[in-house]
């Protein structure tokens, strides 16, 4: 298995609001092809201050 992280990707939440997200994906090679077997996006929120 391989994993990949991607910081700062713009995505839309279900309401259509654009958010910045940290994505983590896990890939597994199946029958010679790499496939995503798990994926999570975590919203990045501005620091309070």
N, C-alpha and C positions, 0 to 999 in steps of 0.2 A: 504494500500500500504506500501511497505517497500523499502528502498533504501540501496545501498551498494556502497562504494568507495574502489578502489584498486589503490594503489600508486606504480608506477614503473614497470608496466607490459611491457615486450618487445613485440612489434608488428611490422608488416611490413606495410609500406605505399604502395600505388598502384604501385610505381616504384620498389618495392622489397627491399627498404632500411629499415633496422631495426631501430626502434625508441623506446624511452622510453615514456610511456603514463600514464596519470592519467585517470582512467575509473570511470564513475559514471553511475550506473544502477538503474532503478526503476522497482520493481516487484509488480504485483497485483495477488491476488488469484482469480482464475476463475474456477468455477466448481470443487473446491477442489484441484486444481493444481496451483502452483506458476509459473507465466510466466513473462518474461521481457517485459515491455510495453514501455520502453524508455531506450536508451543507448547512451552515448557520450564518446568519447576518445579525450583527449587533449594532444598534444605532449609536453613533458618536454624538454626544451632546456637548455643547459649549461648556467650558469650565465656569463655575460661578465665581464671581469676584468683582 
